[in-house]
Amino acid sequence: MNKTVICPGSFDPVTLGHLDVITRASKMFGKVYVAVLVNSSKQPCFSIEERMELLNDAVRGLPNVEIVSFDGLLAPYCKELGVDAIVKGLRAVSDFEYEFQMAIANKKLNPDLETIFLTADSDSMYLSSSMVKEIGSMGGDISNFVPECVHDRIVERLKSR
Ligand code: PNS
């Protein structure tokens, strides 16, 4: 489909769950922006440069995916990029209320902007960046949770936390 979509998030750091949603979106749409939020109420562990670098390496095999960063509101940024829809992964019922609220708010701010939810695959249902940070910083094995090509860098970085 020749549409442009955006996968926004904190990506602190990228997980296999994120990569699954990005990969599936890249097969369905012409262009996929992966937009990393610069500032959020959450204090990120990885800097914006680190998060973008890890993502760039993780999506290297996907030619229609571009990593960008944004600060402030997502809806006007989508207008600026000519984005047709936001694509988000939905892991569990617990994600739904927050995601639903954001989808409605974004639609109010930019009525042309749709939000599309992809259900997480069974391996990613439980997965989150917070879990990766907690397990990794305590020396646990995160190889089932993050893309192989960025695994060592994430491990090293979490050790120095
Ligand atoms: O990975 P996250 O932290 O769940 O991603 C949340 C994100 C970045 C998608 C969301 O916080 C966001 O869009 N922030 C930008 C601010 C904004 O547009 N807020 C209005 C929507 S309620």
Backbone and ligand atoms as CSV (ligand in chain L), in Angstrom:
chain,resi,resn,atom,element,x,y,z
A,1,MET,N,N,0.854,-1.189,0.000
A,1,MET,CA,C,0.000,0.000,0.000
A,1,MET,C,C,0.893,1.244,0.000
A,2,ASN,N,N,0.613,2.169,-0.914
A,2,ASN,CA,C,1.495,3.323,-1.016
A,2,ASN,C,C,1.152,4.431,-0.018
A,3,LYS,N,N,1.156,4.091,1.235
A,3,LYS,CA,C,0.835,5.051,2.285
A,3,LYS,C,C,2.066,5.239,3.159
A,4,THR,N,N,2.108,6.400,3.815
A,4,THR,CA,C,3.219,6.681,4.728
A,4,THR,C,C,2.705,6.583,6.154
A,5,VAL,N,N,3.420,5.811,6.967
A,5,VAL,CA,C,3.001,5.648,8.362
A,5,VAL,C,C,4.165,5.977,9.292
A,6,ILE,N,N,3.815,6.097,10.572
A,6,ILE,CA,C,4.837,6.412,11.563
A,6,ILE,C,C,4.675,5.480,12.761
A,7,CYS,N,N,5.785,4.961,13.252
A,7,CYS,CA,C,5.781,4.163,14.491
A,7,CYS,C,C,6.485,5.012,15.547
A,8,PRO,N,N,5.728,5.684,16.410
A,8,PRO,CA,C,6.372,6.543,17.410
A,8,PRO,C,C,6.638,5.794,18.709
A,9,GLY,N,N,7.611,6.266,19.472
A,9,GLY,CA,C,7.852,5.621,20.764
A,9,GLY,C,C,9.081,6.192,21.441
A,10,SER,N,N,9.334,5.670,22.634
A,10,SER,CA,C,10.533,6.082,23.370
A,10,SER,C,C,11.736,5.234,22.942
A,11,PHE,N,N,11.510,3.962,22.637
A,11,PHE,CA,C,12.558,3.039,22.179
A,11,PHE,C,C,13.784,3.101,23.095
A,12,ASP,N,N,13.537,2.886,24.364
A,12,ASP,CA,C,14.586,3.085,25.388
A,12,ASP,C,C,14.913,1.789,26.116
A,13,PRO,N,N,15.509,0.779,25.453
A,13,PRO,CA,C,15.979,0.718,24.084
A,13,PRO,C,C,14.997,-0.071,23.208
A,14,VAL,N,N,15.362,-0.184,21.905
A,14,VAL,CA,C,14.559,-0.990,20.966
A,14,VAL,C,C,14.514,-2.448,21.444
A,15,THR,N,N,13.352,-3.075,21.295
A,15,THR,CA,C,13.193,-4.494,21.659
A,15,THR,C,C,12.785,-5.297,20.413
A,16,LEU,N,N,12.736,-6.601,20.554
A,16,LEU,CA,C,12.264,-7.439,19.445
A,16,LEU,C,C,10.787,-7.183,19.157
A,17,GLY,N,N,10.057,-6.738,20.186
A,17,GLY,CA,C,8.639,-6.391,19.986
A,17,GLY,C,C,8.502,-5.183,19.074
A,18,HIS,N,N,9.323,-4.150,19.319
A,18,HIS,CA,C,9.318,-2.978,18.438
A,18,HIS,C,C,9.670,-3.403,17.010
A,19,LEU,N,N,10.745,-4.199,16.904
A,19,LEU,CA,C,11.229,-4.584,15.574
A,19,LEU,C,C,10.170,-5.394,14.821
A,20,ASP,N,N,9.418,-6.198,15.542
A,20,ASP,CA,C,8.351,-6.987,14.903
A,20,ASP,C,C,7.293,-6.050,14.295
A,21,VAL,N,N,6.872,-5.049,15.063
A,21,VAL,CA,C,5.841,-4.118,14.560
A,21,VAL,C,C,6.385,-3.309,13.376
A,22,ILE,N,N,7.622,-2.832,13.491
A,22,ILE,CA,C,8.227,-2.032,12.407
A,22,ILE,C,C,8.345,-2.879,11.131
A,23,THR,N,N,8.793,-4.132,11.287
A,23,THR,CA,C,8.976,-5.016,10.127
A,23,THR,C,C,7.637,-5.288,9.454
A,24,ARG,N,N,6.623,-5.570,10.245
A,24,ARG,CA,C,5.296,-5.846,9.662
A,24,ARG,C,C,4.746,-4.599,8.973
A,25,ALA,N,N,4.945,-3.435,9.578
A,25,ALA,CA,C,4.478,-2.178,8.961
A,25,ALA,C,C,5.218,-1.938,7.639
A,26,SER,N,N,6.500,-2.271,7.613
A,26,SER,CA,C,7.288,-2.014,6.392
A,26,SER,C,C,6.826,-2.893,5.227
A,27,LYS,N,N,6.184,-4.035,5.560
A,27,LYS,CA,C,5.666,-4.913,4.495
A,27,LYS,C,C,4.304,-4.429,4.006
A,28,MET,N,N,3.606,-3.680,4.847
A,28,MET,CA,C,2.246,-3.249,4.495
A,28,MET,C,C,2.180,-1.873,3.862
A,29,PHE,N,N,3.172,-1.022,4.169
A,29,PHE,CA,C,3.088,0.373,3.736
A,29,PHE,C,C,4.325,0.779,2.945
A,30,GLY,N,N,4.154,1.844,2.141
A,30,GLY,CA,C,5.234,2.286,1.259
A,30,GLY,C,C,6.413,2.852,2.024
A,31,LYS,N,N,6.098,3.631,3.066
A,31,LYS,CA,C,7.161,4.299,3.811
A,31,LYS,C,C,6.840,4.252,5.300
A,32,VAL,N,N,7.821,3.917,6.111
A,32,VAL,CA,C,7.614,3.863,7.564
A,32,VAL,C,C,8.641,4.762,8.253
A,33,TYR,N,N,8.154,5.775,8.949
A,33,TYR,CA,C,9.034,6.557,9.810
A,33,TYR,C,C,8.987,5.936,11.201
A,34,VAL,N,N,10.143,5.734,11.792
A,34,VAL,CA,C,10.188,5.321,13.198
A,34,VAL,C,C,10.645,6.564,13.958
A,35,ALA,N,N,9.725,7.118,14.765
A,35,ALA,CA,C,9.987,8.422,15.384
A,35,ALA,C,C,10.275,8.256,16.871
A,36,VAL,N,N,11.469,8.694,17.262
A,36,VAL,CA,C,11.902,8.558,18.651
A,36,VAL,C,C,11.601,9.863,19.387
A,37,LEU,N,N,10.856,9.735,20.466
A,37,LEU,CA,C,10.503,10.922,21.251
A,37,LEU,C,C,11.729,11.416,22.020
A,38,VAL,N,N,12.078,12.681,21.823
A,38,VAL,CA,C,13.269,13.234,22.471
A,38,VAL,C,C,13.034,13.408,23.968
A,39,ASN,N,N,12.014,14.158,24.312
A,39,ASN,CA,C,11.757,14.428,25.729
A,39,ASN,C,C,10.423,13.845,26.139
A,40,SER,N,N,10.412,13.145,27.243
A,40,SER,CA,C,9.123,12.671,27.753
A,40,SER,C,C,9.162,12.818,29.268
A,41,SER,N,N,8.049,12.527,29.893
A,41,SER,CA,C,8.024,12.621,31.351
A,41,SER,C,C,8.921,11.545,31.968
A,42,LYS,N,N,9.118,10.444,31.177
A,42,LYS,CA,C,10.024,9.401,31.653
A,42,LYS,C,C,11.462,9.864,31.404
A,43,GLN,N,N,12.336,9.641,32.380
A,43,GLN,CA,C,13.749,9.978,32.189
A,43,GLN,C,C,14.399,8.821,31.428
A,44,PRO,N,N,14.814,9.032,30.153
A,44,PRO,CA,C,15.350,7.890,29.399
A,44,PRO,C,C,16.704,7.416,29.924
A,45,CYS,N,N,16.971,6.153,29.720
A,45,CYS,CA,C,18.252,5.574,30.122
A,45,CYS,C,C,19.265,5.793,28.995
A,46,PHE,N,N,18.809,5.563,27.752
A,46,PHE,CA,C,19.672,5.733,26.576
A,46,PHE,C,C,19.454,7.133,26.007
A,47,SER,N,N,20.539,7.778,25.572
A,47,SER,CA,C,20.402,9.123,24.995
A,47,SER,C,C,19.660,9.017,23.662
A,48,ILE,N,N,19.202,10.139,23.151
A,48,ILE,CA,C,18.487,10.131,21.864
A,48,ILE,C,C,19.401,9.588,20.755
A,49,GLU,N,N,20.698,9.968,20.815
A,49,GLU,CA,C,21.646,9.490,19.789
A,49,GLU,C,C,21.801,7.973,19.879
A,50,GLU,N,N,21.915,7.454,21.112
A,50,GLU,CA,C,22.066,6.000,21.284
A,50,GLU,C,C,20.822,5.261,20.790
A,51,ARG,N,N,19.660,5.773,21.156
A,51,ARG,CA,C,18.409,5.096,20.751
A,51,ARG,C,C,18.269,5.070,19.237
A,52,MET,N,N,18.639,6.197,18.583
A,52,MET,CA,C,18.528,6.255,17.116
A,52,MET,C,C,19.551,5.356,16.439
A,53,GLU,N,N,20.748,5.301,17.012
A,53,GLU,CA,C,21.802,4.458,16.434
A,53,GLU,C,C,21.406,2.974,16.523
A,54,LEU,N,N,20.889,2.579,17.689
A,54,LEU,CA,C,20.474,1.171,17.866
A,54,LEU,C,C,19.351,0.840,16.883
A,55,LEU,N,N,18.398,1.752,16.739
A,55,LEU,CA,C,17.289,1.522,15.812
A,55,LEU,C,C,17.796,1.446,14.369
A,56,ASN,N,N,18.676,2.363,14.010
A,56,ASN,CA,C,19.210,2.363,12.643
A,56,ASN,C,C,19.857,1.021,12.315
A,57,ASP,N,N,20.596,0.458,13.264
A,57,ASP,CA,C,21.227,-0.840,13.028
A,57,ASP,C,C,20.186,-1.949,12.973
A,58,ALA,N,N,19.176,-1.866,13.842
A,58,ALA,CA,C,18.161,-2.927,13.894
A,58,ALA,C,C,17.329,-2.998,12.604
A,59,VAL,N,N,17.120,-1.851,11.917
A,59,VAL,CA,C,16.256,-1.845,10.721
A,59,VAL,C,C,17.059,-1.826,9.419
A,60,ARG,N,N,18.338,-2.131,9.518
A,60,ARG,CA,C,19.213,-1.995,8.347
A,60,ARG,C,C,18.700,-2.748,7.106
A,61,GLY,N,N,18.038,-3.864,7.303
A,61,GLY,CA,C,17.551,-4.642,6.157
A,61,GLY,C,C,16.206,-4.165,5.612
A,62,LEU,N,N,15.683,-3.073,6.112
A,62,LEU,CA,C,14.346,-2.614,5.708
A,62,LEU,C,C,14.473,-1.259,4.996
A,63,PRO,N,N,14.560,-1.273,3.642
A,63,PRO,CA,C,14.890,-0.045,2.915
A,63,PRO,C,C,13.855,1.071,3.002
A,64,ASN,N,N,12.594,0.727,3.301
A,64,ASN,CA,C,11.560,1.786,3.339
A,64,ASN,C,C,11.333,2.339,4.750
A,65,VAL,N,N,12.262,2.029,5.657
A,65,VAL,CA,C,12.130,2.515,7.041
A,65,VAL,C,C,13.179,3.603,7.306
A,66,GLU,N,N,12.730,4.700,7.894
A,66,GLU,CA,C,13.642,5.805,8.230
A,66,GLU,C,C,13.472,6.183,9.704
A,67,ILE,N,N,14.600,6.306,10.387
A,67,ILE,CA,C,14.568,6.677,11.812
A,67,ILE,C,C,14.662,8.205,11.921
A,68,VAL,N,N,13.715,8.780,12.652
A,68,VAL,CA,C,13.703,10.231,12.864
A,68,VAL,C,C,13.474,10.474,14.355
A,69,SER,N,N,13.608,11.733,14.765
A,69,SER,CA,C,13.303,12.036,16.162
A,69,SER,C,C,12.371,13.231,16.205
A,70,PHE,N,N,11.597,13.312,17.263
A,70,PHE,CA,C,10.696,14.463,17.396
A,70,PHE,C,C,10.590,14.875,18.853
A,71,ASP,N,N,10.244,16.137,19.010
A,71,ASP,CA,C,10.083,16.704,20.341
A,71,ASP,C,C,8.734,17.406,20.327
A,72,GLY,N,N,7.958,17.269,21.371
A,72,GLY,CA,C,6.657,17.942,21.400
A,72,GLY,C,C,5.549,17.011,20.943
A,73,LEU,N,N,4.553,17.589,20.291
A,73,LEU,CA,C,3.366,16.810,19.924
A,73,LEU,C,C,3.582,15.992,18.656
A,74,LEU,N,N,3.019,14.795,18.674
A,74,LEU,CA,C,3.155,13.902,17.519
A,74,LEU,C,C,2.284,14.343,16.335
A,75,ALA,N,N,1.052,14.802,16.622
A,75,ALA,CA,C,0.094,15.084,15.539
A,75,ALA,C,C,0.618,16.125,14.537
A,76,PRO,N,N,1.119,17.299,14.990
A,76,PRO,CA,C,1.639,18.253,14.005
A,76,PRO,C,C,2.892,17.742,13.284
A,77,TYR,N,N,3.665,16.922,14.002
A,77,TYR,CA,C,4.862,16.352,13.373
A,77,TYR,C,C,4.452,15.428,12.215
A,78,CYS,N,N,3.367,14.683,12.418
A,78,CYS,CA,C,2.861,13.788,11.362
A,78,CYS,C,C,2.426,14.602,10.137
A,79,LYS,N,N,1.808,15.744,10.397
A,79,LYS,CA,C,1.368,16.622,9.298
A,79,LYS,C,C,2.592,17.096,8.504
A,80,GLU,N,N,3.610,17.505,9.258
A,80,GLU,CA,C,4.855,17.993,8.643
A,80,GLU,C,C,5.475,16.934,7.725
A,81,LEU,N,N,5.435,15.659,8.156
A,81,LEU,CA,C,6.053,14.570,7.386
A,81,LEU,C,C,5.124,14.003,6.309
A,82,GLY,N,N,3.851,14.409,6.311
A,82,GLY,CA,C,2.892,13.855,5.348
A,82,GLY,C,C,2.501,12.426,5.681
A,83,VAL,N,N,2.390,12.160,6.978
A,83,VAL,CA,C,2.063,10.804,7.435
A,83,VAL,C,C,0.554,10.560,7.389
A,84,ASP,N,N,0.143,9.388,6.870
A,84,ASP,CA,C,-1.282,9.046,6.800
A,84,ASP,C,C,-1.793,8.400,8.070
A,85,ALA,N,N,-0.939,7.625,8.731
A,85,ALA,CA,C,-1.415,6.903,9.919
A,85,ALA,C,C,-0.280,6.608,10.884
A,86,ILE,N,N,-0.672,6.512,12.155
A,86,ILE,CA,C,0.244,6.083,13.207
A,86,ILE,C,C,0.066,4.571,13.334
A,87,VAL,N,N,1.158,3.835,13.409
A,87,VAL,CA,C,1.056,2.389,13.625
A,87,VAL,C,C,1.663,2.066,14.989
A,88,LYS,N,N,0.878,1.377,15.816
A,88,LYS,CA,C,1.350,1.025,17.156
A,88,LYS,C,C,1.096,-0.448,17.441
A,89,GLY,N,N,1.965,-1.021,18.243
A,89,GLY,CA,C,1.759,-2.402,18.665
A,89,GLY,C,C,0.888,-2.418,19.914
A,90,LEU,N,N,0.030,-3.392,19.979
A,90,LEU,CA,C,-0.850,-3.540,21.149
A,90,LEU,C,C,-0.537,-4.891,21.782
A,91,ARG,N,N,-0.001,-4.835,23.004
A,91,ARG,CA,C,0.438,-6.088,23.624
A,91,ARG,C,C,-0.679,-6.790,24.372
A,92,ALA,N,N,-1.384,-6.037,25.182
A,92,ALA,CA,C,-2.379,-6.684,26.039
A,92,ALA,C,C,-3.515,-5.704,26.272
A,93,VAL,N,N,-4.547,-6.184,26.910
A,93,VAL,CA,C,-5.701,-5.339,27.211
A,93,VAL,C,C,-5.241,-4.122,28.022
A,94,SER,N,N,-4.221,-4.334,28.850
A,94,SER,CA,C,-3.720,-3.241,29.694
A,94,SER,C,C,-3.188,-2.066,28.870
A,95,ASP,N,N,-2.714,-2.318,27.655
A,95,ASP,CA,C,-2.227,-1.228,26.788
A,95,ASP,C,C,-3.385,-0.414,26.217
A,96,PHE,N,N,-4.547,-1.052,26.133
A,96,PHE,CA,C,-5.588,-0.520,25.272
A,96,PHE,C,C,-6.110,0.851,25.681
A,97,GLU,N,N,-6.387,1.031,26.975
A,97,GLU,CA,C,-7.028,2.280,27.390
A,97,GLU,C,C,-6.151,3.496,27.084
A,98,TYR,N,N,-4.884,3.378,27.424
A,98,TYR,CA,C,-3.928,4.466,27.171
A,98,TYR,C,C,-3.788,4.730,25.665
A,99,GLU,N,N,-3.655,3.640,24.899
A,99,GLU,CA,C,-3.478,3.779,23.452
A,99,GLU,C,C,-4.732,4.365,22.799
A,100,PHE,N,N,-5.886,3.961,23.279
A,100,PHE,CA,C,-7.162,4.438,22.749
A,100,PHE,C,C,-7.274,5.950,22.990
A,101,GLN,N,N,-6.916,6.364,24.203
A,101,GLN,CA,C,-6.937,7.782,24.583
A,101,GLN,C,C,-6.005,8.595,23.666
A,102,MET,N,N,-4.810,8.066,23.439
A,102,MET,CA,C,-3.855,8.784,22.576
A,102,MET,C,C,-4.355,8.861,21.138
A,103,ALA,N,N,-4.965,7.763,20.660
A,103,ALA,CA,C,-5.479,7.744,19.283
A,103,ALA,C,C,-6.563,8.806,19.100
A,104,ILE,N,N,-7.453,8.927,20.098
A,104,ILE,CA,C,-8.536,9.920,20.005
A,104,ILE,C,C,-7.943,11.332,20.054
A,105,ALA,N,N,-6.993,11.553,20.976
A,105,ALA,CA,C,-6.384,12.882,21.111
A,105,ALA,C,C,-5.675,13.264,19.808
A,106,ASN,N,N,-4.945,12.319,19.223
A,106,ASN,CA,C,-4.224,12.620,17.983
A,106,ASN,C,C,-5.173,12.923,16.840
A,107,LYS,N,N,-6.311,12.229,16.819
A,107,LYS,CA,C,-7.314,12.448,15.762
A,107,LYS,C,C,-7.970,13.830,15.925
A,108,LYS,N,N,-8.147,14.240,17.184
A,108,LYS,CA,C,-8.710,15.582,17.439
A,108,LYS,C,C,-7.728,16.659,16.976
A,109,LEU,N,N,-6.448,16.403,17.242
A,109,LEU,CA,C,-5.425,17.396,16.888
A,109,LEU,C,C,-5.169,17.437,15.382
A,110,ASN,N,N,-5.343,16.293,14.726
A,110,ASN,CA,C,-5.118,16.206,13.279
A,110,ASN,C,C,-6.155,15.230,12.711
A,111,PRO,N,N,-7.325,15.741,12.282
A,111,PRO,CA,C,-8.429,14.863,11.872
A,111,PRO,C,C,-8.106,13.917,10.712
A,112,ASP,N,N,-7.044,14.206,9.960
A,112,ASP,CA,C,-6.689,13.320,8.840
A,112,ASP,C,C,-5.858,12.128,9.304
A,113,LEU,N,N,-5.486,12.123,10.564
A,113,LEU,CA,C,-4.537,11.118,11.058
A,113,LEU,C,C,-5.255,9.909,11.677
A,114,GLU,N,N,-5.031,8.749,11.065
A,114,GLU,CA,C,-5.607,7.514,11.614
A,114,GLU,C,C,-4.583,6.848,12.537
A,115,THR,N,N,-5.067,6.008,13.454
A,115,THR,CA,C,-4.159,5.166,14.242
A,115,THR,C,C,-4.520,3.712,13.966
A,116,ILE,N,N,-3.507,2.932,13.617
A,116,ILE,CA,C,-3.696,1.509,13.302
A,116,ILE,C,C,-2.944,0.693,14.357
A,117,PHE,N,N,-3.631,-0.274,14.948
A,117,PHE,CA,C,-2.987,-1.118,15.955
A,117,PHE,C,C,-2.665,-2.491,15.365
A,118,LEU,N,N,-1.443,-2.932,15.576
A,118,LEU,CA,C,-1.068,-4.298,15.204
A,118,LEU,C,C,-0.951,-5.095,16.494
A,119,THR,N,N,-1.588,-6.243,16.546
A,119,THR,CA,C,-1.478,-7.038,17.768
A,119,THR,C,C,-0.069,-7.620,17.853
A,120,ALA,N,N,0.474,-7.553,19.046
A,120,ALA,CA,C,1.826,-8.084,19.253
A,120,ALA,C,C,1.824,-9.582,18.967
A,121,ASP,N,N,2.940,-10.091,18.449
A,121,ASP,CA,C,2.989,-11.540,18.257
A,121,ASP,C,C,3.208,-12.190,19.623
A,122,SER,N,N,2.937,-13.478,19.693
A,122,SER,CA,C,2.900,-14.139,21.004
A,122,SER,C,C,4.221,-14.020,21.764
A,123,ASP,N,N,5.350,-13.952,21.042
A,123,ASP,CA,C,6.642,-13.839,21.722
A,123,ASP,C,C,6.860,-12.458,22.341
A,124,SER,N,N,6.131,-11.456,21.852
A,124,SER,CA,C,6.361,-10.086,22.344
A,124,SER,C,C,5.284,-9.595,23.300
A,125,MET,N,N,4.318,-10.433,23.580
A,125,MET,CA,C,3.175,-10.019,24.405
A,125,MET,C,C,3.607,-9.421,25.754
A,126,TYR,N,N,4.644,-9.987,26.307
A,126,TYR,CA,C,5.083,-9.647,27.667
A,126,TYR,C,C,6.252,-8.650,27.673
A,127,LEU,N,N,6.748,-8.338,26.482
A,127,LEU,CA,C,8.039,-7.653,26.367
A,127,LEU,C,C,7.927,-6.136,26.454
A,128,SER,N,N,8.845,-5.502,27.199
A,128,SER,CA,C,8.881,-4.037,27.241
A,128,SER,C,C,10.327,-3.578,27.420
A,129,SER,N,N,10.575,-2.325,27.067
A,129,SER,CA,C,11.920,-1.759,27.254
A,129,SER,C,C,12.273,-1.741,28.739
A,130,SER,N,N,11.285,-1.471,29.599
A,130,SER,CA,C,11.556,-1.414,31.046
A,130,SER,C,C,12.053,-2.764,31.541
A,131,MET,N,N,11.426,-3.836,31.026
A,131,MET,CA,C,11.833,-5.174,31.443
A,131,MET,C,C,13.268,-5.462,30.989
A,132,VAL,N,N,13.580,-5.065,29.752
A,132,VAL,CA,C,14.937,-5.257,29.226
A,132,VAL,C,C,15.943,-4.523,30.115
A,133,LYS,N,N,15.605,-3.273,30.499
A,133,LYS,CA,C,16.536,-2.489,31.332
A,133,LYS,C,C,16.719,-3.125,32.702
A,134,GLU,N,N,15.635,-3.596,33.278
A,134,GLU,CA,C,15.725,-4.194,34.613
A,134,GLU,C,C,16.549,-5.478,34.582
A,135,ILE,N,N,16.229,-6.366,33.633
A,135,ILE,CA,C,16.952,-7.646,33.562
A,135,ILE,C,C,18.420,-7.402,33.201
A,136,GLY,N,N,18.651,-6.556,32.178
A,136,GLY,CA,C,20.013,-6.297,31.703
A,136,GLY,C,C,20.882,-5.651,32.759
A,137,SER,N,N,20.325,-4.706,33.505
A,137,SER,CA,C,21.159,-3.998,34.486
A,137,SER,C,C,21.469,-4.869,35.697
A,138,MET,N,N,20.730,-5.992,35.830
A,138,MET,CA,C,21.040,-6.917,36.938
A,138,MET,C,C,21.824,-8.135,36.434
A,139,GLY,N,N,22.334,-8.023,35.209
A,139,GLY,CA,C,23.195,-9.072,34.672
A,139,GLY,C,C,22.456,-10.259,34.081
A,140,GLY,N,N,21.133,-10.138,33.889
A,140,GLY,CA,C,20.357,-11.244,33.300
A,140,GLY,C,C,20.522,-11.312,31.788
A,141,ASP,N,N,20.104,-12.436,31.215
A,141,ASP,CA,C,20.241,-12.673,29.773
A,141,ASP,C,C,19.093,-11.985,29.020
A,142,ILE,N,N,19.438,-11.036,28.160
A,142,ILE,CA,C,18.386,-10.335,27.394
A,142,ILE,C,C,18.386,-10.741,25.918
A,143,SER,N,N,19.075,-11.837,25.601
A,143,SER,CA,C,19.213,-12.186,24.180
A,143,SER,C,C,17.887,-12.555,23.508
A,144,ASN,N,N,16.893,-12.951,24.291
A,144,ASN,CA,C,15.588,-13.256,23.676
A,144,ASN,C,C,14.714,-12.012,23.520
A,145,PHE,N,N,15.216,-10.875,23.969
A,145,PHE,CA,C,14.364,-9.678,24.023
A,145,PHE,C,C,14.775,-8.544,23.093
A,146,VAL,N,N,16.034,-8.544,22.659
A,146,VAL,CA,C,16.504,-7.419,21.834
A,146,VAL,C,C,17.118,-7.950,20.533
A,147,PRO,N,N,17.131,-7.125,19.457
A,147,PRO,CA,C,17.719,-7.602,18.200
A,147,PRO,C,C,19.184,-8.001,18.397
A,148,GLU,N,N,19.554,-9.113,17.748
A,148,GLU,CA,C,20.888,-9.685,17.954
A,148,GLU,C,C,21.997,-8.678,17.637
A,149,CYS,N,N,21.811,-7.909,16.558
A,149,CYS,CA,C,22.886,-7.007,16.107
A,149,CYS,C,C,23.163,-5.871,17.087
A,150,VAL,N,N,22.258,-5.607,18.015
A,150,VAL,CA,C,22.500,-4.506,18.977
A,150,VAL,C,C,22.598,-5.034,20.414
A,151,HIS,N,N,22.503,-6.358,20.566
A,151,HIS,CA,C,22.494,-6.983,21.894
A,151,HIS,C,C,23.705,-6.572,22.740
A,152,ASP,N,N,24.914,-6.730,22.178
A,152,ASP,CA,C,26.120,-6.496,22.977
A,152,ASP,C,C,26.207,-5.045,23.438
A,153,ARG,N,N,25.842,-4.127,22.550
A,153,ARG,CA,C,25.907,-2.702,22.914
A,153,ARG,C,C,24.922,-2.371,24.032
A,154,ILE,N,N,23.733,-2.975,23.968
A,154,ILE,CA,C,22.734,-2.720,25.022
A,154,ILE,C,C,23.242,-3.292,26.347
A,155,VAL,N,N,23.800,-4.504,26.296
A,155,VAL,CA,C,24.319,-5.146,27.521
A,155,VAL,C,C,25.407,-4.266,28.141
A,156,GLU,N,N,26.368,-3.830,27.315
A,156,GLU,CA,C,27.474,-3.006,27.820
A,156,GLU,C,C,26.963,-1.728,28.463
A,157,ARG,N,N,26.024,-1.117,27.779
A,157,ARG,CA,C,25.490,0.165,28.243
A,157,ARG,C,C,24.723,-0.013,29.559
A,158,LEU,N,N,23.996,-1.124,29.676
A,158,LEU,CA,C,23.219,-1.344,30.902
A,158,LEU,C,C,24.115,-1.678,32.085
A,159,LYS,N,N,25.272,-2.282,31.786
A,159,LYS,CA,C,26.225,-2.600,32.862
A,159,LYS,C,C,26.737,-1.307,33.515
A,160,SER,N,N,26.868,-0.251,32.679
A,160,SER,CA,C,27.459,0.997,33.176
A,160,SER,C,C,26.406,1.947,33.763
A,161,ARG,N,N,25.239,1.452,33.976
A,161,ARG,CA,C,24.146,2.301,34.492
A,161,ARG,C,C,24.382,2.754,35.905
L,1,PNS,O1,O,7.136,4.108,23.755
L,1,PNS,P1,P,6.140,4.992,24.459
L,1,PNS,O2,O,6.811,5.718,25.604
L,1,PNS,O3,O,4.904,4.260,24.889
L,1,PNS,O4,O,5.695,6.089,23.387
L,1,PNS,C1,C,4.754,7.076,23.707
L,1,PNS,C2,C,4.676,8.136,22.603
L,1,PNS,C3,C,6.044,8.708,22.265
L,1,PNS,C4,C,4.093,7.524,21.344
L,1,PNS,C5,C,3.722,9.241,23.136
L,1,PNS,O5,O,4.135,9.614,24.416
L,1,PNS,C6,C,3.677,10.484,22.265
L,1,PNS,O6,O,3.152,10.465,21.165
L,1,PNS,N1,N,4.238,11.580,22.786
L,1,PNS,C7,C,4.259,12.851,22.108
L,1,PNS,C8,C,3.375,13.872,22.817
L,1,PNS,C9,C,1.975,13.861,22.240
L,1,PNS,O7,O,1.758,13.997,21.055
L,1,PNS,N2,N,0.992,13.705,23.142
L,1,PNS,C10,C,-0.406,13.761,22.740
L,1,PNS,C11,C,-1.009,12.408,22.544
L,1,PNS,S1,S,-1.913,12.045,23.981
